[in-house]
């Protein structure tokens, strides 16, 4: 009866193998959440390295640079030019700096300035007469002379009344400059008093200022030289009186 037992044995082995296969298949498809922690970790460690390299990463946020228009201006390291230093001081009330600014801006307006004129706005150059007026009204003798040499502002149309006011102010400025021992101002007044450009002609005043200028320059004038300067000569007495007045002007200037 032995031949009948062999088939049953083979059948039992086949059934056992089939059961084992089903168990292995179930374990392969079992969700990770159902696995013990240790087994889950071992399964995760088996993930191919290629999959790890393709896993998306969180991008690193890099702060954008501040636009150049919003950055605090960096120092150029270049010192302000002489003209800009003079302008800045003049705007703070420095009369001498105002006259310096006028002269430097005048050079720039004539194309005679150095590289410090480069890039100056036209509006600043046109302020030169304002700086001159500031210096003259503060009593700077050289500025008071320059007011006359400049003449009325060509950019401003003056009526007759305004022109007369300019003449009176200019004459007063020259007289103040002469009173501060400015020989050039005294010489101008001698010429202007004889020509009548700023005020009616006055020969005696012309002689007085001519004598004052000559005294300040230490170059005495003879009576003949004084008479030759005048459009209308003075008599001897008038000339002597004018000479005395001129000497007093020179002696009293400060």
C-alpha positions as semicolon CSV with decimal commas, in nm:
position;residue;x (nm);y (nm);z (nm)
1;X;0,000;0,000;0,000
2;X;0,308;0,219;0,005
3;X;0,256;0,361;-0,349
4;X;-0,063;0,537;-0,237
5;X;0,121;0,747;0,040
6;X;0,373;0,927;-0,190
7;X;0,117;1,147;-0,370
8;X;-0,026;1,269;-0,042
9;X;0,320;1,369;0,080
10;X;0,392;1,568;-0,237
11;X;0,054;1,735;-0,213
12;X;0,121;1,839;0,146
13;X;0,457;1,995;0,048
14;X;0,304;2,183;-0,241
15;X;0,033;2,321;-0,013
16;X;0,293;2,434;0,241
17;X;0,497;2,610;-0,030
18;X;0,187;2,787;-0,162
19;X;0,099;2,908;0,187
20;X;0,453;3,040;0,238
21;X;0,437;3,223;-0,098
22;X;0,112;3,393;-0,002
23;X;0,262;3,499;0,332
24;X;0,568;3,649;0,164
25;X;0,351;3,831;-0,092
26;X;0,134;3,975;0,187
27;X;0,442;4,096;0,376
28;X;0,572;4,265;0,061
29;X;0,255;4,466;0,005
30;X;0,175;4,537;0,372
31;X;0,153;4,917;0,444
32;X;0,454;5,070;0,621
33;X;0,227;5,200;0,895
34;X;0,150;4,840;0,998
35;X;0,516;4,747;1,039
36;X;0,702;4,758;1,370
37;X;0,931;5,061;1,410
38;X;1,249;4,857;1,370
39;X;1,128;4,689;1,054
40;X;1,004;5,024;0,909
41;X;1,347;5,177;0,964
42;X;1,517;4,887;0,790
43;X;1,280;4,922;0,493
44;X;1,343;5,296;0,466
45;X;1,716;5,236;0,470
46;X;1,675;5,017;0,166
47;X;1,534;5,300;-0,051
48;X;1,765;5,337;-0,352
49;X;2,009;5,628;-0,337
50;X;1,876;5,752;-0,671
51;X;1,538;5,820;-0,516
52;X;1,703;6,018;-0,235
53;X;1,891;6,234;-0,485
54;X;1,572;6,319;-0,672
55;X;1,384;6,424;-0,361
56;X;1,303;6,801;-0,393
57;X;1,478;7,028;-0,143
58;X;1,361;7,353;0,010
59;X;1,532;7,641;-0,178
60;X;1,763;7,866;0,024
61;X;1,630;8,222;0,043
62;X;1,900;8,482;-0,033
63;X;1,824;8,846;0,046
64;X;1,816;9,062;-0,267
65;X;2,061;9,354;-0,269
66;X;1,919;9,699;-0,191
67;X;1,860;9,888;-0,517
68;X;2,135;10,139;-0,579
69;X;1,884;10,425;-0,576
70;X;1,793;10,343;-0,216
71;X;2,140;10,294;-0,078
72;X;2,298;10,560;0,136
73;X;2,533;10,758;-0,087
74;X;2,891;10,661;-0,036
75;X;3,148;10,930;0,019
76;X;3,342;11,004;-0,298
77;X;3,644;11,099;-0,094
78;X;3,685;11,413;-0,307
79;X;3,712;11,742;-0,118
80;X;3,475;12,021;-0,226
81;X;3,626;12,260;-0,479
82;X;3,735;12,608;-0,373
83;X;3,436;12,765;-0,545
84;X;3,189;12,536;-0,365
85;X;3,356;12,602;-0,030
86;X;3,325;12,976;-0,093
87;X;2,960;12,942;-0,195
88;X;2,878;12,736;0,115
89;X;3,045;12,990;0,346
90;X;2,876;13,281;0,169
91;X;2,535;13,124;0,220
92;X;2,615;13,109;0,590
93;X;2,674;13,486;0,593
94;X;3,050;13,514;0,536
95;X;3,090;13,839;0,339
96;X;3,452;13,779;0,241
97;X;3,360;13,433;0,116
98;X;3,076;13,590;-0,082
99;X;3,324;13,812;-0,265
100;X;3,550;13,512;-0,325
101;X;3,255;13,316;-0,463
102;X;3,169;13,607;-0,693
103;X;3,521;13,623;-0,835
104;X;3,549;13,248;-0,886
105;X;3,206;13,223;-1,048
106;X;3,294;13,518;-1,271
107;X;3,603;13,332;-1,392
108;X;3,383;13,031;-1,462
109;X;3,134;13,246;-1,656
110;X;3,417;13,373;-1,877
111;X;3,563;13,031;-1,933
112;X;3,872;13,131;-1,737
113;X;3,820;12,898;-1,444
114;X;4,013;12,582;-1,375
115;X;3,873;12,231;-1,355
116;X;3,674;12,337;-1,047
117;X;3,424;12,500;-1,287
118;X;3,343;12,169;-1,452
119;X;2,992;12,052;-1,376
120;X;2,876;12,372;-1,206
121;X;2,510;12,441;-1,286
122;X;2,442;12,752;-1,491
123;X;2,199;12,871;-1,223
124;X;2,484;12,884;-0,970
125;X;2,709;13,083;-1,202
126;X;2,426;13,331;-1,254
127;X;2,419;13,388;-0,877
128;X;2,758;13,560;-0,889
129;X;2,612;13,913;-0,879
130;X;2,401;13,822;-0,578
131;X;2,717;13,719;-0,392
132;X;2,883;14,043;-0,504
133;X;2,595;14,251;-0,367
134;X;2,613;14,058;-0,039
135;X;2,985;14,139;-0,004
136;X;2,947;14,503;-0,106
137;X;2,663;14,570;0,138
138;X;2,874;14,415;0,412
139;X;3,141;14,678;0,344
140;X;3,410;14,479;0,160
141;X;3,600;14,758;-0,026
142;X;3,708;14,542;-0,321
143;X;3,348;14,427;-0,365
144;X;3,224;14,786;-0,360
145;X;3,468;14,865;-0,640
146;X;3,359;14,555;-0,833
147;X;2,994;14,665;-0,817
148;X;3,083;14,972;-1,022
149;X;3,308;14,776;-1,258
150;X;3,026;14,526;-1,322
151;X;2,757;14,784;-1,384
152;X;2,385;14,710;-1,343
153;X;2,275;14,348;-1,374
154;X;2,228;14,288;-1,750
155;X;1,966;14,022;-1,676
156;X;1,740;14,273;-1,499
157;X;1,565;14,552;-1,685
158;X;1,585;14,867;-1,469
159;X;1,361;15,168;-1,509
160;X;1,504;15,517;-1,457
161;X;1,418;15,524;-1,087
162;X;1,586;15,188;-1,027
163;X;1,889;15,300;-1,227
164;X;1,922;15,611;-1,014
165;X;1,901;15,396;-0,701
166;X;2,178;15,173;-0,836
167;X;2,396;15,478;-0,905
168;X;2,341;15,619;-0,557
169;X;2,420;15,287;-0,390
170;X;2,729;15,238;-0,606
171;X;2,857;15,589;-0,531
172;X;2,802;15,535;-0,159
173;X;2,990;15,206;-0,176
174;X;3,288;15,368;-0,350
175;X;3,297;15,645;-0,092
176;X;3,298;15,388;0,188
177;X;3,581;15,201;0,017
178;X;3,781;15,523;-0,020
179;X;3,720;15,593;0,347
180;X;3,888;15,258;0,419
181;X;4,202;15,364;0,233
182;X;4,125;15,186;-0,095
183;X;4,339;15,387;-0,336
184;X;4,168;15,241;-0,642
185;X;3,829;15,353;-0,513
186;X;3,968;15,704;-0,457
187;X;4,100;15,711;-0,812
188;X;3,763;15,600;-0,950
189;X;3,585;15,871;-0,751
190;X;3,824;16,133;-0,889
191;X;3,735;16,030;-1,244
192;X;3,361;15,988;-1,179
193;X;3,333;16,321;-0,997
194;X;3,474;16,495;-1,300
195;X;3,270;16,299;-1,557
196;X;2,939;16,317;-1,372
197;X;2,858;15,950;-1,441
198;X;2,714;15,868;-1,100
199;X;2,641;16,219;-0,973
200;X;2,657;16,576;-1,107
201;X;3,006;16,697;-1,193
202;X;3,209;16,839;-0,906
203;X;3,562;16,954;-1,001
204;X;3,665;17,026;-0,643
205;X;3,563;16,677;-0,532
206;X;3,747;16,530;-0,830
207;X;4,067;16,706;-0,718
208;X;4,020;16,600;-0,356
209;X;3,991;16,233;-0,447
210;X;4,283;16,259;-0,689
211;X;4,499;16,402;-0,411
212;X;4,380;16,130;-0,171
213;X;4,471;15,856;-0,418
214;X;4,813;16,011;-0,484
215;X;4,880;16,040;-0,111
216;X;4,782;15,676;-0,046
217;X;5,011;15,565;-0,328
218;X;5,286;15,801;-0,215
219;X;5,291;15,971;-0,554
220;X;5,229;16,344;-0,501
221;X;5,066;16,540;-0,787
222;X;5,156;16,891;-0,895
223;X;4,893;17,159;-0,939
224;X;4,945;17,140;-1,312
225;X;4,883;16,765;-1,315
226;X;4,564;16,816;-1,114
227;X;4,435;17,085;-1,350
228;X;4,506;16,863;-1,649
229;X;4,271;16,598;-1,509
230;X;3,975;16,832;-1,497
231;X;3,726;16,901;-1,772
232;X;3,672;17,245;-1,615
233;X;3,985;17,376;-1,434
234;X;3,960;17,536;-1,091
235;X;4,103;17,869;-0,992
236;X;4,407;17,874;-0,762
237;X;4,205;17,917;-0,443
238;X;3,961;17,641;-0,535
239;X;4,246;17,409;-0,627
240;X;4,427;17,473;-0,297
241;X;4,110;17,407;-0,097
242;X;4,045;17,085;-0,287
243;X;4,402;16,972;-0,229
244;X;4,365;17,025;0,146
245;X;4,043;16,828;0,147
246;X;4,214;16,539;-0,033
247;X;4,498;16,529;0,216
248;X;4,246;16,513;0,501
249;X;4,064;16,227;0,331
250;X;4,386;16,029;0,301
251;X;4,487;16,103;0,659
252;X;4,149;16,007;0,807
253;X;4,090;15,681;0,620
254;X;4,098;15,361;0,823
